[in-house]
Amino acid sequence: MSDRVDEELNLLRGWFADRMDYKAEVQWVKIRDYCLPADLWTPHVADVAFQIPEGLPGQAPYAFHVSPPVTLRSGQIINNYTAPTSNPWGDSWGTFSWALEVWQPAPRACEGSNMLDFARSIADRFRQGA
């Protein structure tokens, strides 16, 4: 594992503490019990997962997964979402196409865009609804 990945994981653990799991061999992170806006989504608590890109920091993270797969309470179709999908955590996931609007990393993870920014941006996607 690289020093950069170690830095990224420390930032993630600082925010998500004991709700985070990490599979080092494939660089996947899972955050348990991620809260979704209950007025928009069913269920309103789910696990989310994403991969730390091999080319970090030059390669921006892309996409996140949610389990169980989610639906909108309104019944609308969810944009840029596919279910069911798989990842190293299993086969019962939904996948959102998602990226940070701006990815500007710095030599140190805490000084520019980082995986914590990406993980926290997932809440932005869920607030968007469809």
C-alpha positions as CSV (number, residue, x, y, z in Angstrom):
1,M,0.0,0.0,0.0
2,S,1.3,3.4,-0.9
3,D,1.9,6.3,1.5
4,R,-0.8,8.2,-0.4
5,V,-3.4,5.5,0.1
6,D,-2.4,5.4,3.8
7,E,-3.1,9.1,4.1
8,E,-6.4,8.7,2.3
9,L,-7.5,5.9,4.6
10,N,-6.6,7.9,7.7
11,L,-8.8,10.8,6.5
12,L,-11.7,8.4,5.8
13,R,-11.3,6.7,9.2
14,G,-11.2,10.0,10.9
15,W,-14.6,10.9,9.5
16,F,-16.3,7.4,9.4
17,A,-14.5,5.8,12.3
18,D,-15.7,2.3,13.1
19,R,-18.3,2.2,10.2
20,M,-15.6,1.7,7.6
21,D,-14.1,-1.5,6.2
22,Y,-11.3,-1.7,3.7
23,K,-10.2,-4.5,1.3
24,A,-6.5,-3.7,0.7
25,E,-5.9,-6.3,-2.1
26,V,-8.4,-4.4,-4.3
27,Q,-8.5,-1.0,-2.6
28,W,-12.2,-1.0,-2.0
29,V,-13.8,0.9,0.9
30,K,-17.2,0.2,2.4
31,I,-19.0,2.5,4.8
32,R,-21.8,0.9,6.7
33,D,-25.0,2.6,7.7
34,Y,-24.7,5.6,5.4
35,C,-27.8,7.8,5.9
36,L,-29.9,8.8,2.9
37,P,-32.6,11.4,2.9
38,A,-35.6,9.5,4.2
39,D,-38.1,11.7,2.4
40,L,-36.4,10.7,-1.0
41,W,-35.0,7.2,-0.7
42,T,-36.0,3.7,0.3
43,P,-34.3,2.4,2.3
44,H,-33.0,5.5,4.1
45,V,-29.9,3.7,5.5
46,A,-27.6,1.6,3.4
47,D,-24.0,0.6,2.9
48,V,-21.9,2.5,0.3
49,A,-18.7,1.3,-1.3
50,F,-16.2,2.7,-3.7
51,Q,-12.7,1.9,-5.0
52,I,-9.6,4.0,-4.4
53,P,-8.2,4.4,-7.9
54,E,-4.8,2.8,-8.6
55,G,-3.6,6.1,-10.2
56,L,-4.4,8.2,-7.2
57,P,-3.9,11.2,-6.9
58,G,-3.7,11.7,-10.7
59,Q,-6.7,9.6,-11.4
60,A,-9.9,10.8,-9.8
61,P,-12.3,8.4,-8.1
62,Y,-15.4,7.5,-10.1
63,A,-18.7,5.8,-9.1
64,F,-20.1,4.4,-5.9
65,H,-22.2,1.4,-5.0
66,V,-25.1,1.1,-2.6
67,S,-26.5,-2.0,-0.8
68,P,-29.2,-2.8,-0.7
69,P,-30.1,-1.3,-4.1
70,V,-32.2,1.8,-3.6
71,T,-35.4,3.2,-5.1
72,L,-37.0,6.7,-5.0
73,R,-40.0,7.0,-2.8
74,S,-41.7,8.9,-5.6
75,G,-41.3,6.0,-8.0
76,Q,-39.2,8.0,-10.5
77,I,-36.4,6.4,-12.5
78,I,-33.0,7.1,-11.0
79,N,-30.6,8.8,-13.4
80,N,-27.1,7.3,-13.9
81,Y,-27.9,4.3,-11.7
82,T,-27.8,0.6,-12.4
83,A,-28.9,-2.4,-10.3
84,P,-28.1,-5.1,-9.6
85,T,-24.4,-4.9,-9.8
86,S,-21.4,-6.6,-8.1
87,N,-18.2,-5.5,-6.4
88,P,-15.8,-7.2,-4.0
89,W,-18.3,-6.9,-1.2
90,G,-20.9,-9.0,-3.0
91,D,-23.6,-9.2,-5.7
92,S,-26.5,-7.2,-4.3
93,W,-25.5,-3.7,-5.0
94,G,-26.7,-0.7,-7.1
95,T,-24.1,1.5,-8.8
96,F,-24.3,5.3,-9.3
97,S,-22.1,7.0,-12.0
98,W,-20.7,9.8,-9.9
99,A,-17.6,12.0,-9.7
100,L,-16.6,15.2,-7.9
101,E,-17.1,18.3,-10.0
102,V,-13.6,19.4,-9.4
103,W,-10.7,17.0,-8.7
104,Q,-7.6,19.1,-7.7
105,P,-5.3,16.8,-5.6
106,A,-2.1,18.1,-3.9
107,P,1.0,16.2,-3.0
108,R,-0.5,15.5,0.5
109,A,-4.1,14.2,0.7
110,C,-5.1,16.7,3.3
111,E,-4.1,19.7,1.1
112,G,-6.2,19.1,-2.0
113,S,-9.0,16.9,-3.3
114,N,-9.1,13.5,-1.6
115,M,-11.1,10.4,-1.1
116,L,-12.8,11.9,2.0
117,D,-14.1,14.7,-0.3
118,F,-15.4,12.0,-2.7
119,A,-17.0,10.0,0.2
120,R,-18.7,13.0,1.6
121,S,-20.0,14.1,-1.9
122,I,-22.1,10.9,-2.0
123,A,-24.5,12.7,0.3
124,D,-24.8,15.4,-2.3
125,R,-25.9,12.8,-4.9
126,F,-28.5,11.4,-2.6
127,R,-29.9,14.9,-1.9
128,Q,-30.4,15.3,-5.6
129,G,-33.0,12.6,-5.8
130,A,-33.7,11.4,-9.3
